């Protein structure tokens, strides 16, 4: 077991590198739930990042029999290449802009303003669709598990961590299916703990580690959140 920072206690669970490491997001969630089972008595809040993190977070919340909530975070991409991340926005107004990266890409912060406004609009749309106007849950003195199916550069998760940290939780644990090694270590400097099932040295995209990596729809997110809010079954788990 490797630890990038003994004080923070971040852990990666090493496996052979291969495509299709996880069957799907449900599989990743089930495996993460096993790694996080010790948190069950502490009643953590599972905060999934839509959309890909929701099926993963659902399985963790179901198996730990704890609440599933969402935190909406949107990447700020370069105007000419939306996939090239320059920062991230969180629904509570937190902004994380990598100014050195912005300058290296040849942009100014003013150049990003149209993109930022468009992403804020998408955040508002998702908040209404997924949460129906309800506010974020109370996180003060709570154990919070931030969940995603995986990360590349980690910009959106760093923004999420900073947003949650401002709400004074007792501890922030990041739970991921896969993360490149450098990003894993960077996240370990900001979260109290990072749990990643696979941390490859060579990394191209999150999807390469999933045998099935379909795009998650709004309808699926809404369906999983509705199920998570239902009563637990006889075993104490949320209904499947």
N, C-alpha and C positions, 0 to 999 in steps of 0.2 A: 504494500500500500504506500503510495507516494503522497507526501505532504509538501505543498509549496510554502506553507507558513504554519509552523507548529502552533503558534498562538491562536491563529484563526481556525485551525483544525480542518482545513479544506482537504477533501479526499477524492481521489479518482480510483475507479475500479477497472484495472487494465485487463483487456482482452485482446486476442489476436485481431489484427487489422484486416478487415474484409468488407466487401459490400454486402448490404442486407444484414447488418448486425442485428437489427430489430425487425420483427415481422411487420409492425406498424406502430403507430403512436400509443395504442392501447398496451402493446407489449412493453414499450419503454416505461409507461406509467406503472404497470404492474411490477416491473423490476425496481423502479425507484421507490415504490411503496414498501418493498421489502427492506431497502436500505434505510428508510425513514421510519420504520415501525416503532422504534424506540421513542419517537415523538408523540405517539398516540395519547399517552396519559397527560401530556401537556396541552392538549387541545389546540394545536396550531391552526392558523388561518392559511388556507391554500389560496394563493393569488396567482392565477394563470394568466399568461400573456396571450391574448387572442391574436390570430386565431389558432395557430398550430399548437400552442401550449395548452389549450383547453381540453382536448381529449387525453393528454398526458395527466394534467391536473385532476381531471375527473376521476381517473383510476386511483390516484393517490388519495384523494378525498374520500372516495368510496371505501377503500380498504382501511383507511384510518378512522372512518366514520366521523369526519370533521367537515366544517363548512368549505364549500368551494366558492370563491369569488374571482373577479377578474380585475386586472389593472390594464387599461388601454394605453399602449405605447406605440408610437409611429416613428419609423425611420425618416430622417430628412436626407433625401438623396440628392446627388448633384443634378442641377437643372438639365444637363445634357445626357445624364446617365443615372436614372433613378435607383439603379441597383448599387451604385457607389455611395455608401453611407458616409455622411458628413456630420451626423448627429442624430438626436432623437427628441421627441416631445412626449410628455406624459399628460394624461387627462386632467391632472390637478394644476397644470400650468408649468410644471418643471420642464426646463429646457437644458439639453446637453448638446452643445455644439463644439466640435473638435476644431478649434480655430486654426491650429497649425495645419491640419489636414485640409481645411477649407482654403487656406492660402496656397498650399502646395498644389491644389487642384485648379488654382487660377481664379478663385471666386472671392468676393467680399461678402460680408454678412448681409448687406443690402440685396445682393444678388439672390440670396436664399429666401427672401421674404415672401415672394409669391408661392414658393413651394411650402413654406411654413404655414401660410394661411390656408392652402389647400389641405394640408395634413390636419390642421386644427378642425377644419370642416368635417373631415372623415372621422376624427375622434369624436366629435359631437354626434355624428350619425350613429356610430357604433355604440356610444354610451346610451343613447335613446333606445336602440334596437336590443341591446343585450341586457341592460339594467332597467329600462323603462323609467328613467328619471330618478331611480334610487341613488343615494349618495354612496360613496366608498365606505366600507366597514370601518369600525373603530379598531385601530391597531396598537394603541398605547399599551405598553407592557405585555403585548402578545408575542408569541413565537410566530413568525411569518415565513412561509415557504413560497418563494418566487419560482414559478415553473415555466419552462419552455421546452419544446422538442429538441432544441439545440441552438447553438450560436456560432457565428463566424467571427466577426470583429468584436461583438459584445457591446456595441454602443447603446442599443435599446435597453439591454439589461442594466448597464451602468446608470442610465437615466432612471430606470425603475428602482434600483437600489437607493439612489439619492432621494427619490420621491418618498419611498417608504421610510427611510431613515429620519426624514423630517417629521414623521408621525410618532416618533419615540417608541418603536417596538422594543421588546426585550432582546430579541435576537432575529437576525435575518439569515435564512438559509436559502441558497440558490440550488435548485434541482434541475438537472439537464440530462438529456439522453446522450448528447455528444458535444464536445467543444475542442477546438484546437488547443494545443498545449500552451501557447503564449497567452491566449485569451483566458484560459482557465486560471493561470497564475495572476493575471491582471484583475480578474473578478475576485480572487481570493484576497486582494488588498482592500476591497471595498465592502464585501459581504462578511458576515461573521463566519460563514461556512459555505463551501461550494461542494456539492455532491454531483459528480459527473460519472455516468456509467462507462463512457469511453472517451479517452483523451489521446487522439492519434497525433503522431509527429507530423505526418503529411495529411493535409486537409484541403479539400476543394469546395465542398458544399455539404450542408446538413443532410440533404436528401439522399446522398450516396450511401448513408449508413442505414437506410430504411428500405426493406424490400418493397413496401407499399408506402408511398408518400404523396397521396392525393392532396390537392388543395382543400382546406377545410372551409366550408361555406358558412355564411351567416346563420342559415337554418340549422346546421349541425351544432354550432355554438349555442344558439338559443335552446335547442332541444336538450343538450347536455346540462345546461344551467338549470333548466326546469326540472330535469330528473334529479339533479343534485339537491334541489331545494325540497324534494319530496321526503316522506318519512323513510327511515332506514328499514331494511328487511329484518327477518327474524335473527339473522346472524349479527346484526348491528351494522351491516354495510348498507350503503345506499343502493337502491334498486338498479339492476342491470338493464 
